[in-house]
Structure formats: structure tokens, C-alpha cells
């Protein structure tokens, strides 16, 4: 996650090296889980956002 000078938060994604343990599907599921956690934190801190 990064923050623009105006305070806006935005995600950035690094391209992982996939293997037997980290498949594309696993990466997507873990990324979704992290994004939900961040959304909840931002919503709690700002009162802005939607219920997840």
C-alpha cells in the first residue's frame, strides 16, 4: 500500500515468482485477504468506505 501526497491510499502489486507453494490462485486469495484487512483499517480510521 502507498499513500499519495494528498493522503489517498492505493495498492501496488509486485509480480511474485510462482512455484508449487505459491500458485497464481494462492497469490490472488492472499492478496484479497490483505486488501480486505486494509479496507477495514481505513474504514475504521476514517469513517469513509464501505462495510466489508
C-alpha angles and dihedrals in degrees: 000000000000135000125222120222089259090059097256113145120219135173126242124194128207118208107247127211104248120217140151092295098039109045125173090255092051090049091052093048094048091046091051090050091052093047090053090052092050092047090053092049093049092046091050093047098045107022085230122116139047133291112266 
